[in-house]
Amino acid sequence: MKVLVLGMGNPILSDDGVGLFVADRLKDRIKNVDVMTTAMAGLDILDLIRGYDKIFLVDACITKGRIPGQVVKFDHRGDGFLHLFSSHGLNFFELISLGNTLGLEMPEVGEIYGVEIGDEVGFGGELSPELKTKAWSIVERICADIESSLAAEETA
Amino acid sequence: MSKKITINPITRLEGHGKIEIFLDDEGKVEDAFWQVVELRGFERFCLGRPAEEMTRIAPNICGVCPSAHHMAATKALDALYGVEPTPTATLIRQLEYNAFVIEDHYIHFFFLAAPDFVLGPDAHPAVRNILGLIDKVGKETGLKVIEVRKRNRDIIRHIFGKAPHPEGGLPGGVPRRITEDDRKWIKETADFTVEFARYALLLFKEIVLGNEKYLELIQNEAYRLKTSYMALVDENRKVTFYDGKVKVIDPEGGEYALFDPQDYIEHIGEWVEPWTYVKMPFLRNIGWKGLSAGEGTSLYRVGPLARLNVSDGMATPLAQKEYEEMFEILGGKPAHNTLAMHWARLICALQAAEHNQMIASDPFLTSKDIRNMDLRLRREGVGCVEAPRGTLFHHYKTDRNGILTMVNLIVATQHNAAPICLSIKEAAREFVKGSDVKEGLLNRVEMAFRAYDPCLACATHALPGDLPLSIRIRDKKGDLIRTIERPGTAI
């Protein structure tokens, strides 16, 4: 099974790039899994995900009532995510639907991890101090969850 | 009692924005504004960095036209270092840039514009999208769109490392050469793209021009705005994307100005209004005349229609035929029909494809002379390209060590900001009567906006995102009297 972990975010928008930070640190951590990062969204990521059997996404999210650094697994259409949607083309879920409609080899969506970043996003090349202190713990949690998910699937 | 309708944000476009429509006591549209949310600080983020970093940073401002920012930044570095790229480097840059124009124009046409015409402006938003379009025109078209984008992105990726956020633009050259083996697949891609470009125009003519109702819509006064126009033209005053002089025509079509991009400040002023974060450019020598079109206006438009309006024609033969046909049907130049931007977009894509066919056969393409290293820091440089949405300026100043001390960008959506407000107002006047506005009529107002393909993200450096559409109607005091919402419609 070909598996992809895709970190999404903008590298010059500070905490917005937390998905990239996490994915960069997952490289070589999980066996037999490709890890990529992208600042793209929507149709733009079609070329990246075609041909994979399963994908895990890591993205920044802004939701009400959560504290920055909190990791949430989403199982719905991803409302509140910053990059799963690209209104200039189509959103991620419609992309999967489009690919399936056209008969392309589209992956099954595994987990979608949202990392809460709060609503203050500005330009910056690094994570905010608040998120930086939590970043490695976020990486470990997501890593463990992906490994657990893949192990469960293998057992099944 | 005066009322206000808010369309917030606009569906199917990048970034956050909302349309405010004000009704008078009789329910007629009194005024309309387009507002955007800004994320400040991009210029500040750049200051203190080596200028060479701009080709890496600038593409990330925008999720929609990163290649345009990359190329404008690269050309600004050329000027900053007083260096001319080699002929082969210029060819390779043009090849990449044409590939970008092609893929960008087709995503707009097929994903954003065509659903309004194929499914109809009254179709439910849930089906008025690419999936609904494929359902109507067939999978084959959908697969062709995906394929043409992929192939052209392969060109971008091959030259500048990755697509759509390229990196590696170098003053005086390009980072990678084209080999004779590369030439073969690039030629195949160019041939495939020209065929697709002709097919796309055929489809447009069948679906849009072949339908009297849609042709009337394009020619409807509600979608007509008489402004000046600005675009780059080549040495023959033909349409160009990569390089040229900036030409401006007045609303009657007369040449108003022709200048080198480095002199943009002498010709373009930027007006600040308290109700929007977008600085509104205007023709400096006329002076700010407010949000008004027609004779004497200081407002101009940029983009595909502007390119065709200001130029003496297309630079390639097939595109030239299409250009002539378009202006014949629209009644001559300049055409002020906002919805004709879609048509012009397809003609521009055809020129880009034909040009890449020519480049693919150029013997200089595979030369190893891809970099001029005669760099002499001049501490100031302006780079300018025709981004898909219109003329894009990057202007940098540095200290004697090449560290950035000033960064100024004027992006296409900024140029169009004031005309967008006016286009919305004209459409709203035609289609909005009172506060009980039906979805299809609201969509007709959005169509006026969508034709510009505005990229809110880099106009304001706003964070891209997707939110549901909501319409708020307020009375004169600002009290909310009605809210209409529909679920998030990302496309």
HADDOCK unambig.tbl for C-alpha pairs under 7 A between the chains (distance, minus, plus):
assign (segid A and resid 10 and name CA) (segid B and resid 60 and name CA) 6.79 0.50 0.50
assign (segid A and resid 12 and name CA) (segid B and resid 60 and name CA) 6.92 0.50 0.50
assign (segid A and resid 40 and name CA) (segid B and resid 63 and name CA) 6.42 0.50 0.50
assign (segid A and resid 82 and name CA) (segid B and resid 465 and name CA) 5.60 0.50 0.50
assign (segid A and resid 83 and name CA) (segid B and resid 465 and name CA) 6.87 0.50 0.50
assign (segid A and resid 85 and name CA) (segid B and resid 465 and name CA) 6.23 0.50 0.50
assign (segid A and resid 85 and name CA) (segid B and resid 466 and name CA) 6.08 0.50 0.50
assign (segid A and resid 85 and name CA) (segid B and resid 490 and name CA) 6.85 0.50 0.50
assign (segid A and resid 86 and name CA) (segid B and resid 14 and name CA) 6.59 0.50 0.50
assign (segid A and resid 86 and name CA) (segid B and resid 465 and name CA) 6.41 0.50 0.50
assign (segid A and resid 86 and name CA) (segid B and resid 466 and name CA) 6.87 0.50 0.50
assign (segid A and resid 86 and name CA) (segid B and resid 490 and name CA) 6.93 0.50 0.50
assign (segid A and resid 87 and name CA) (segid B and resid 12 and name CA) 4.81 0.50 0.50
assign (segid A and resid 87 and name CA) (segid B and resid 13 and name CA) 4.89 0.50 0.50
assign (segid A and resid 87 and name CA) (segid B and resid 14 and name CA) 4.98 0.50 0.50
assign (segid A and resid 87 and name CA) (segid B and resid 465 and name CA) 6.78 0.50 0.50
assign (segid A and resid 87 and name CA) (segid B and resid 466 and name CA) 5.88 0.50 0.50
assign (segid A and resid 87 and name CA) (segid B and resid 490 and name CA) 4.75 0.50 0.50
assign (segid A and resid 87 and name CA) (segid B and resid 491 and name CA) 5.46 0.50 0.50
assign (segid A and resid 88 and name CA) (segid B and resid 12 and name CA) 5.74 0.50 0.50
assign (segid A and resid 88 and name CA) (segid B and resid 13 and name CA) 4.71 0.50 0.50
assign (segid A and resid 88 and name CA) (segid B and resid 14 and name CA) 4.88 0.50 0.50
assign (segid A and resid 88 and name CA) (segid B and resid 491 and name CA) 6.83 0.50 0.50
assign (segid A and resid 89 and name CA) (segid B and resid 107 and name CA) 6.81 0.50 0.50
assign (segid A and resid 89 and name CA) (segid B and resid 111 and name CA) 6.05 0.50 0.50
assign (segid A and resid 89 and name CA) (segid B and resid 491 and name CA) 5.97 0.50 0.50
assign (segid A and resid 90 and name CA) (segid B and resid 490 and name CA) 5.86 0.50 0.50
assign (segid A and resid 90 and name CA) (segid B and resid 491 and name CA) 4.96 0.50 0.50
assign (segid A and resid 91 and name CA) (segid B and resid 490 and name CA) 5.84 0.50 0.50
assign (segid A and resid 98 and name CA) (segid B and resid 131 and name CA) 6.39 0.50 0.50
assign (segid A and resid 102 and name CA) (segid B and resid 139 and name CA) 5.92 0.50 0.50
assign (segid A and resid 102 and name CA) (segid B and resid 143 and name CA) 6.63 0.50 0.50
assign (segid A and resid 122 and name CA) (segid B and resid 39 and name CA) 6.62 0.50 0.50
assign (segid A and resid 123 and name CA) (segid B and resid 41 and name CA) 6.29 0.50 0.50
assign (segid A and resid 123 and name CA) (segid B and resid 42 and name CA) 6.30 0.50 0.50
assign (segid A and resid 123 and name CA) (segid B and resid 45 and name CA) 6.28 0.50 0.50
assign (segid A and resid 124 and name CA) (segid B and resid 45 and name CA) 6.74 0.50 0.50
